[in-house]
Amino acid sequence: MSSQGLRAHTLGDAAHPLEPQIAWQELHRSASDRYRGSGRFAWHFARGKLGRDPVFRALLQGGAVPPQARVLDIGCGQGLLASLLAACDAFAAAKQWPEPWGAAPAHTRYTGIDLMPRDIARAQQALATLEPPPTLICGDMRTTPFPPCDVVVVLDVLHYVDIAAQDDVLARIRTALRPSGRLLLRVGDASQRWGFAASQWVDRIVTSVRGHRAPPTYGRTLEQWRATLQALGFAVQALPMSRGTPFANVLLRCEVE
């Protein structure tokens, strides 16, 4: 089926839930296309990252981000999650959200923080027409205040700061989260030696391609992450998040107890 035919099939007049794979194809297209006006790099990066990284689809499934949540995205880059959540709004309004995924993350309020000015500039350009507009902050997660929130998303960024700074960021996240809030944290499991090394190597390449210098990295084993988070009052569920890749990534779904 052509892309035009697929769009007509998925977004036609009939209001009914879509099959998950068809829904994901359309969500991917919609979220990526928002970057067409921000330059070839921004668009290709969005298409590649959203299409190849399993974590974005995982964030939409099982109610990981509930409706009307205040979402804080630490290390947001060019705001891919904000664009994806905006696409979810359209699917929910059309009553086409896949039933197996649970409640759609509709009507969320998004705040993104990133250290890199170029990434924030690309996000601001691509997301300028969203309503309500996302809050995009160029700042260091170690010093930028965290607003009160329902869900915090941190994907592959804590390893850029040392262990003491990681602990401080996690403690501040715990303070910012409301009762029954949720932290969605993807980390590398340092106990999986070769997968962890592969993820760090690719991470350095991607960082360089984005025009940034790759800083030193500080890893922990899965059990060390779990112990740290439990000490902060989180109940922790570990979900493998390396499907289709050689990496040792794990998504930690952490609930405030």
N, C-alpha and C positions, 0 to 999 in steps of 0.2 A: 504494500500500500504506500502511495506517495505521501510525503509530509503534508501536502495540502489535503489529501484525502483523509489522513489520520486526524488532522485538526477538525475537519468537518464531522468526522465520526465521533470524536471525543467531546467536542464543544458545540454540538448541534442543538436542535430545539428540545430533544427529549431529555428530561431531567431524571437521570438514574445513576446510581453508583457505577463507577468504572472498574474494570479489572485492574489490579495493582500495577502490572507491567505497563499497560497502556497509560494509566494515570501518571506513572513515573516518567515515561517518555515525554509527555506533554508538560509536566512540571519542569523537567530539565530544560526543555526548549524555551519555555516562557521565562524562567529565571535567567537563562543565559542570554536570551535576546535583549534583555534590558541593558546589556553592556555594549550593544552594537554601536551606539553613539559615543562611546568612551574610548574608541580606538581599537585596532586589530588585536593588540596584546590583551587588553582587558576582556574582549569577547572570547578570544581563543582560550585564555586562561580559565574563564568561567565555564566554558563548555567542557574543557578537559578535566578540571577539578571536580565539577559536579557530576560529570559522567563516569569518572574512573574511581572516585573515592567513595567507598561504601558507607561512610559515616553519615552523609547527608540524607540518603534515603532512610537510614536507621533512625535518624532524629524525627522523621515524620511518622513513624510507625509506633503503635502501642501507646499512644498518648504521652510520648516523651516530653513534648511541649504542649501543655493544655491550652484550650481556648482562652483568650483574653489575658494571657500571661504577660507579665512584664519580664522581658528577656534581656539579659546582659550577656553580650558576646565579647569575651576578652581575647584579644588577638584576632580581631574580626577581618583583617586584611581588607579586601575591596568590597566587603559587605555581602558576600554570597548568601549567607544565611538570611539576611534581611530580604534579599530578592526572592529567595525560595519561599519564605513565609508569606510574602505578598502574593505570590502565585497560588499558594494554598487558599488565600482568601477568596480568589475567584472560583476555585473549584468548590469550596464550601457553599458559596452563594448560589452556584448552579446545581447544587445537590448531587454533585458527581464525585464526591470524595469516596474512595474505596472503603467499603464496610470493614474488611479485615484489619484495617489500620487503626480502628477506634476513632475517637473524636478528632476532627480537623483542628490544627493549630490556627484558628481564625481569630482575627481582631487582636493580634498581639501588639504590644508596644515594645519597640526595639531600641536598645542602646548598644553601640559598638565602640570598642576602644582598641586602638592600634598605635604602635610606636612609630610606624613609617608614614611620613607625610604623603608620599606618592600614592600609597594604597588608600589612604583616607580621601585624597583628592579624586581618585577614580571612583570610589564609593559615592562621594557626594555628587559627582556628575551623573552617574548611572541611576541613582536612587532619588534624584531631586523631585520627581513628580509623584512619589508615593504619598498616600494619605492614610493615616497621619504620617508626617515625615519622620524618619528615623533620627535619633540623636547619634551623631558620629563625632568621636573625640580622638584627637591625635594626642596621645599621652603614654606614659610608661605605666604599666600595670602595677609596678611597685609603689607608685606614689599617687596615681590618679584615684580620687574618691570613687567608691562604688555606690551607685544609688540603690535604694530598696528595690528588691526584685523577687520574682517567683521562680525563675529558672536562670541559672548561669551556665553558659556553654564555654568551655575552654578546650580547644582542639590543638594539640601539638605545639604548645607554646611554653608551658612551665619549665621544660628542660633547658630553656635558654637562660635561666637565672639559677644561681646556686641554691643549695638545699635550704639554707636559712631564709632566703627570699621566697622560695616556694612555700615554705611553712607559713610565712607572714601573709602571702597572697591568699592562701587557703583559709587562714583564720579570718581575714577580712571578708572573704566570700561568705563564710558561715555567718558572720555578723549581718551582712547585707540581705541574706535570704530570710524571707518571712517564715513563720511556722508552717511546716509541711512543704517547704520549698524543695527545690531539686537542683543538684549540680550534675551536669553532663560533662565529664572530663575524659578526654582521650589522651592516653600516655603510651609510651613504649615500655614493654616489660624487659628490663635489663637482664633478667635471668635467662632469656632466650637469646643467647649470645649472637648467633649469626643473623637472625631476624632483626635484632636491635641494631646491629652494626649496619645492615642494609638500609634500614629506615633512616639512620643518621646520615649515611652517605647521600641518599637521594634528597634528604632534607637540605643538605648543604648546596646541592646542585640547584634545587628549586629556589632557594633563597638568593643564590647568585643570579639566576635568570630574572628574578623579580627586581634586580638592581640593588640588592642589599648585601652587606657583609655578613657572613655566617659567624655568629659568636660561638664560644665554647658551649658544650652541652653537659648537663648533669642529670644522669639517669637514676632510677630506682627499680628494684624488682617489684613485681605485682604485689607480693606480700607486704613489702615496705610501704607501698602506696595505700594498701588497704588498712594497715595499722595506723598510719598517719591520719587518714580520713575518719576512721572509727573513733580515734581519740578526740576528734573535733565534734563528735556527736552525729555522724552520718551512718546510716545503714547502707552498705555497699554491695552492689551487684555488678559483677564483671562480665562483660559481653565481648567475645572475640570480634575484632574489627579490622581484620586483614584479608578478608575474602578476596581472592583474585590478585593478591600481592604477596611478595616474599617477606613482608614485614612482621613485626612482633607487636602490633598495635592492639590495645584493649580499650574499650569504652566502659568507663566506670559510671554507672547510674547510681547516684548518691542521694539518698532521701534524708531530710532532716528528721531526726527521731523526736 
